[in-house]
Amino acid sequence: MKVAIHSIQKTLFDGKAEKVICETPMGQITVLDHHLPLIAEITGPSIAVVQKNGERAEVPLAEGFLEVRPESEVVILAQ
C-alpha cells in the first residue's frame, strides 16, 4: 500500500509499506493492505512503517490524523 506522512514543514515518509502501526487515544492499531476506509486521531510518540523488505522506519510524531483511503492508500497529517 502507498503511505504518505506529512507535517506542516515537509514530507516525513512517502513510499510503499506492508503495514503501519500507530497509537490512537483508544489504543494501538495496525493498518494492512486493503484495510477498510478509516479516519482516526493518532498520538505519539511515533509511527512505525514496516516496508515490504522487512525494514521498519520509526517516524516521530506528537499527534495527528490518519486517513485510510479505499485505493490502499494511507495519508497521515502529523504535528
C-alpha positions, 0 to 999 in steps of 0.5 A, a space after each residue: 500500500 502507498 503511505 504518505 506522512 506529512 507535517 506542516 514543514 515537509 514530507 516525513 515518509 512517502 513510499 510503499 509499506 506492508 503495514 503501519 502501526 500507530 497509537 490512537 487515544 483508544 489504543 494501538 492499531 495496525 493498518 494492512 493492505 486493503 484495510 477498510 476506509 478509516 479516519 482516526 486521531 493518532 498520538 505519539 510518540 511515533 509511527 512505525 512503517 514496516 516496508 515490504 523488505 522487512 525494514 521498519 522506519 520509526 517516524 516521530 510524531 506528537 499527534 495527528 490524523 490518519 486517513 485510510 483511503 479505499 485505493 490502499 492508500 494511507 495519508 497521515 497529517 502529523 504535528 
